[in-house]
Amino acid sequence: MTLGSATRRVLLVVNTHSPEARTILTSVASSLIEAGVEIVLSDEDAETLTPTGPLARDWVTVRPSDEHAGDDVDVVVVLGGDGTVLRAAERARASGAPLFGVNLGHVGFLAEAEAESLRDVVDAIVDGRWVTEERMTLDIEVHAAGVLKQRIWAMNEIALEKQARERMIDVMVEVDGRPLSRWGCDGVVCATPTGSTAYAFSAGGPVVWPEVSAMLVVPLSAHALFARPLVVSPTSVVAIDLAQGSPAVLSADGRRNIDVAGGARIEVRQDPRPVRFARIARAPFTDRLVAKFDLPVAGWRGRRSESS
């Protein structure tokens, strides 16, 4: 979807540990305020505000740092790396406002633009010129003795990992109500296509194009004959049964952590609420992959036209 109306309200999410991000925050906020755009900050980011100047509290709306921080905003502008984008996704959770990332980190796979193109970013935001891209998310339930104990969500992945460094966990993996395999392993990662370039990638999983609807299951250092990464249907339910005496830690996007006792059951399925990203223009994922991982493409001849 392309927006054609001017932007009225923007939530800014910033890497507060980065001096560069704080400086750029002031510049972006000043430009948006001059254009008549209302600035919203969560209270955790507002702690970086100065008493005077364009980011004085009188010039911005400060909201609690929860999933409703992005309510009634047109777009969430993220100044930082992928970790800051994940935090912004939490703030936009309830509203479904799209995330517009400006990469100030290292790889910045989730960001739309680099800091050098900041002027173009601000103009696009003010004019409401972007297209929206939806990304699949995961819904995760933790059951104990048949009772639902906790429920969390993830945009990239969930990782169920051993608590003790010297001891593996014993898991039985099930897909759509049928047993798949039993693994003694360091853990199991369930990832979305978006997360295929994150933890799942480092664990040996495949890169999945974001327009593909699928869920990845990647075992971590599994001692088993069959322990390959799996790509299952987005409508599938993946269940992981922890053996008794195999305590583990469940982490969602590396941000929300739960201690899981032996004997627990974790069920992973597609969440009906996607995360949305704002893009200045639709660009091939292949180009993003090449740029972010600095892949060697020198000498590519491409497709020749008939006249060449």
Secondary structure, 3 states (H helix, E strand, C coil): CECCCCCCEEEEEECCCCHHHHHHHHHHHHHHHHCCCEEEEEHHHHCCCCCCCCCCHHHEEEECCCCCCCCCCCEEEEEECHHHHHHHHHHCCCCCCCEEEEECCCCCCCCCEEHHHHHHHHHHHHHCCCEEEEEEEEEEEEEECCEEEEEEEECCEEEEEECCCCCCEEEEEEECCEEEEEEEECEEEEECCHHHHCHHHHCCCCCCCCCCCCEEEEEECCECCCCCCEEECCCCCEEEEECCCCCEEEEECCCEEEEECCCCEEEEEEEEEEEEEEECCCCCHHHHHHHHHCCCCCCCCCCCCCCC
